[in-house]
Each structure stands twice: as C-alpha cells, then as structure tokens.
C-alpha cells in the first residue's frame, strides 16, 4: 500500500480538527446557549461580547484547519473516501459562511447592546443568532460524522488472482 492509499496523518488531522470544531459548537449549543437564556440580558450581552472576542480567533482557526484537513484528506484518498472528505470540507465551509454572514453581524449588534440597550425586536434577533448557531453546529457535526464514518469503515482490499 502506498502513502497515497494510506493517508494516516491527513485522516488523523481531519478527525482531530473536525471533532474539536463539532465539539466546540456543540458545547455552545447545549450549554452556553441555554445558560444565556437564564441570566439577565445585561449579563448575557456582556458575557456574549467577552466570549466572542476570545472565540473569534480560536474558532476561525479551527474552522480553517478543519476545512484544510478535510481538503487534504479528499486529495489524498480516492473513490468514496474522497467524496466523504470533500463533502465534509464543504460542510465546514458552510459552517464558516453561516458564522461569518449570520452570527458575526449579530455579534456586532450585541456588542453595542452590552453598553447601551437592545432594540424592541432584540428577542427576534437573538432567535436568529440561535438558529444560525444550530445550523453551523449541524454542519460541523455532519462533517465530523462523515470523517468518522469513513475512518471506521474498513477499506475494501483487492484480492489477488
């Protein structure tokens, strides 16, 4: 088996970064989001702003590494593995685009609300932020599951003769 047929490092990277991305978004969806709903708005807005300033570089890097590692895996594999890795890369790109064009603009509004006051339709805007978050979480989770599926599925071996 050649190195091209056995991309161990590429597969490990895609698993690691994809799992970290899905886990980080999943933790936010299951824990942070519901905690946000339980605290007063000024606390939510202040914490949300602080969290996003820390999350920004970390999550952008993690999304980039997930996309890159899935693309490398797609180019290092063939047939079904390539399709799974390529689709995982597309899903990671979708998570990035949802974040960039869905969550980030709302984060900028929340940053202002933390030092002023929210507009009358703030609940609707926060619901949109949550919907974007669930969408990007689903994309990241599906990307990770595609990589896990192909990693756990034994490769078909050609029989001699």
Helices and strands as residue ranges (DSSP letters): H 8-27, I 28-32, H 33-38, H 41-76, H 79-98, I 99-103, H 104-113, H 122-152
